[in-house]
Amino acid sequence: MEATDATNAGNGSKEKRTHHRSPGYPMLNLEQAIEKARLVYNGDKRSFTSRAVILKHLGYKDEASGVGNRELSALKQYGLLEERAGQFGISDRAYAILFLSDASDEKRQQIMEAATAPAIFRELWSKYGSDASNETLRDYLIHHKKFNPASVNDVVRNYRDTIALAKPTAVPYTGEDEPESEQEQEQRFKTGDYVQWESRGVLQMPEAKRIRGLSEDGKWAFLEGSDTGVPVTELIAEARPVRREQDALRFPVKPPKSPEQQPIGTISTPVGKDEDRVVFAHVRFDAGIRKEFVTSLKKYLDYLESTLGGPDEVLKK
């Protein structure tokens, strides 16, 4: 629940008005999400890129677009989009769904797994499969999951369309794999964990942050860089972000023999000898190489050259 101020038209006084937020759910059905993933692939293939570029591929110029960020979140919930250190790219699942033939068992499996990847769809499938009426699903979402009644029709429609597309073959089950309750969610996070915050289906942070503390009741988490508490039930466990300094250490021991063999965004080339040992320079870009990046790198190398006094001088690390 989020409280907002509203002005009383009669006396000018302010009163509290509450806005009922639903738990997170994908605003797209799976078929729509797959087509959105195709747009992302057409724009950047398998390269990882920024949130702003992904949103541009989805048709949104404004990085703050609420609808655009909810579509991005939906792709993540289905497992069609991966996030690495704040960068986004097409997942192996999306690639298989987009390009394997309809006769492929692997494609069918990936579609079925994508359909039940969103937590709320997995819970509905576990509890009801495709048997329950829309009214039963609505009642469950409103009464047990605390969804806003204004949004449950969208959830039910997207769930129905997604299950109809995927046609899962597994028998609905209950037990150990049922989604966690709110109490279980509150207990599974601890100080030091890296998390992403998702509210109303929208990711709220450019990359995962570490929990620096929890409230006494365990319902609120305090993240690095902020004094504002975040509801633990809206957190998603994430891997520790990979820093660029760490990436810089991961050069290949033996560079590729030709530019065609080198990974996209990586340059490895011999630059000289040191005590009869060939010395290679390794440069890694965080995105596909563009002319402006090469120009900036050249300026930096020119500066580096100017700091060395003679051919035998060594710049210490």
Beta strands, then each sheet from edge to edge (+ up, - down):
strand 1: 2-7
strand 2: 14-19
strand 3: 81-84
strand 4: 87-90
strand 5: 194-199
strand 6: 202-203
strand 7: 209-214
strand 8: 220-223
strand 9: 229-231
strand 10: 235-237
strand 11: 266-274
strand 12: 277-284
sheet 1: 1+ 2-
sheet 2: 3+ 4-
sheet 3: 6+ 5- 7+ 8- 9+
sheet 4: 6+ 5- 10+
sheet 5: 11+ 12-
end
